[in-house]
Structure formats: structure tokens, C-alpha cells
Amino acid sequence: MTNEVSIITPVTALHAKYLADTWQSLVRQEIPHGWKIRWYVQEDGFASEVKDFVDTLGTHVAHYAASGSVGGVAEARNLALARCDGEVVMMLDADDRLVAGAIVRVIESLESGNMWCGFGALDDHDGEIMTRDGRYSLRLAADGSPYMRDGASMSEGASSTVAVARDFDHDAWVGPVRRGTLRGCWSEFGVLPFHPATFATFTRWVWEAGGWPGLARDEDTALILAISDKHDGVVSAEPNILYRRHDQQTSRRVAPNNERIRFIERLADR
């Protein structure tokens, strides 16, 4: 492994139109002394205009590969991971952008002794930029209602004593986070205290966790919990990405599923 920040971007042809903005957000980043970045673009499927775009960049920073079949975002991330040479891994979805100083904040956090870090995000709703307060990963039941700790959804008449996302105090989670406690936050409130897409960690911990589990969605949350169960980290309220909202997002196209949530819960028992 080298002093490289490996930035993994899974993409389909459907999201090719966003890649130019994503790339420009990388180009504008300040890179800490002694570090370099590489952008690993993994197309989920056969080569398309995504390859054409990366080829036009003509730079050693951007590395493209096609999966050759449609296996989903988790497989695409894992195939990109197999190509990474960096000591640090960052996630960057094809339709998102890094904000100024994002890579510096990641390196500073990890060099300070943290094993992982997570940050806030800015939402881009058709050009309207809004901040968010940390409720980035609200768990949903199959009917779309909040998923409760006891497995019942709000529509099933769950007890009012069960905490849900509206009771979550984001400020209480900003700062150092001891290993194992992040899962408690997710289990009790149904959210993470940072945007999952801002997560960064050492590459060796991703391999230790077995990579991203093969889920159609929430694969990022599953990996985050697996790593944070074993390693201390830090949460920052400062935004690291501009999160683009649109109708083709995986979180909008893949229906919520109780079994997926139970799978993530059982990862703690490994």
C-alpha cells in the first residue's frame, strides 16, 4: 500500500452525465503533502460512454474498468477495491461531488489516530443547495414507514416508547466515536450521525470486513457498521460532499426491505 487516497466510484451508463461534475470536484481538491489521489471508476455492466469520458481525461489519476455484467453497486465497489493501491479508501458516488477541502479533512482525521471518519453533506435539489442535520440513513420498512427497533413498522402500531429518527440528537455524536457505539446509534434511532457516502477509512479495514456485502442498497451502511464495530473513529459535522438528489438514485429505485435490515443487524454476530 502507498500514500494514495483511492477514491472508488461505481457507475452505470445511466449516471454518465454526472461524471464531468464529479471529476471537476476532484480536480479542485487540495492534496496534502506526501499524498496522491487516484480515481477508480468501475462501470457496473459493459463499457459505455462512461469509458469514453474517462479516456478523454488523459490522466494517470483516473482509472476505468467495466465489470462485464450487471452485479450491482456492491460488486462494482469490490471490483474497484481489487484495483486500489492506496492506504486510504474514500467513497464517491458518480452523481455526487466533493466539496472544497474534503480530502484534506479525511487525511487529517486519519493521521490524528482515527481508524475511520464520516462527515456531513450538502443536498443539491436541482441546483438548490441545502444543509442537513445528520438524518442520512433513516431505515424504512417494506411499506415505507420508519423501521422500528422491535421489527415492527410505524403502521403496525409499534410502541411509542421505541425511539425513532425524530428523537436523534446529531450534536451528541459529533466528535470521537468508540468502537461498537455507532451500531447502537443506528439500532436505536435508525440513522447514522453522518452521510454514509462521506465515509473514509484505511483500506486494510475494508478488506478485514470482507468488502461491501452484496446488497442492492444499504451496502455502505453495512460496511460502515462492520468496521466501526471493531475500530474507533470520528464524526464531523462539516460537509464533505454535495449530494445530488434525482429520480435515478438507488435509494429511490430499490424498495426498502426488512430482511436487508435484519441482515445488517446480524453482521454484529459474526
Secondary structure, 3 states (H helix, E strand, C coil): CEEEEEEEEEECHHHHHHHHHHHHHHHCCCCCCCCEEEEEEEECCCCCHHHHHHHHHCCCCEEEEECCCCCCHHHHHHHHHHHCCEEEEEECCCCCEECCCHHHHHHHHHHCCCCEEEEEEEEEECCEEEECCCCCCCCECCCCCEECCCCCEHHHCCCCCCCCHHHCCHHHHCEEECCCHHHHHHHHHCCCCCCHHHCEEEHHHHHHCCCCCCCCCCHHHHHHHHHHCCCCEEEEEEEEEEEECCCCCHHHHCCCCHHHHHHHHHHHHC
